[in-house]
Amino acid sequence: MIESPRVRPPLQLTNHHVRNSDIEDPNCRQFDELEASRQALTSESYEHVGDPLSESKADNITRLYFQNINGVSWDPDGGRWPFICESMIGVQADIACFTEINTDTNQYRIRDAMEAICRRQFEQSRLIMSASKQVSRTAYKPGGTAILATNSITANIRHHSRDRMGRWSSVSLSTNTSKHIRIISAYQVCAGCRAGTFTASSQQYAQIMEESAATGSLARPTPRQSFISDLQQFINQVQQTEDIILVGDFNEEMSRPSSGIDNLATI
């Protein structure tokens, strides 16, 4: 389990080693969940978590990198996405996990353009992205996650999945043992942050209400409660045959007694 720090550009991401042989609409930025939580950040929050990066990565090392990128600032040239891909080359990341893409990757033109940029940057690549089903009039849509696998590691991909609300993406990798590896890139919204009509939290709450109404359920869990419950259910389904590597921005400290992520880490 890796609990990631909040970091800001330039990219200064978290890595974990697994050994094996159209333009954003500024008027939409009514509420920024990252900015809402910045008051709680300290200088220590910007320190990386994980193994120190080595300039010479051994052949038997798979480098997994994570960051909350706080948006790609999408424009006709791809915004920051080409720079992000170049950064992954610089740190020799085999698998990069991202949260808060803040881009409507359900739009085909955006998804196709991001994949085309990956093809230009890498010999082989697989890009798995998740976003809520809420429709955006522009490229900007808060939330979302992604996993980018590059070069030789793509041959180990068995299958992938996307959460229906864009809260996580996952990829399953084959290994030289009978048990596979499941990598999950996840984002949990901030506590008590639902201001505005189009925040990641508001999108999730609207879908929770819609699903409850469709099933006749009276339950109205908060987005954070739903995140822990649904993610735990997903992990329970796959961990019988797969080892789990969960990375993400969970907007909470695992040391707190009320931490849902700490409880999830013990399953």
Order of alpha helices (4+ residues) and beta strands (2+ residues): beta-alpha-beta-alpha-beta-alpha-beta-beta-beta-beta-beta-alpha-alpha-beta-alpha
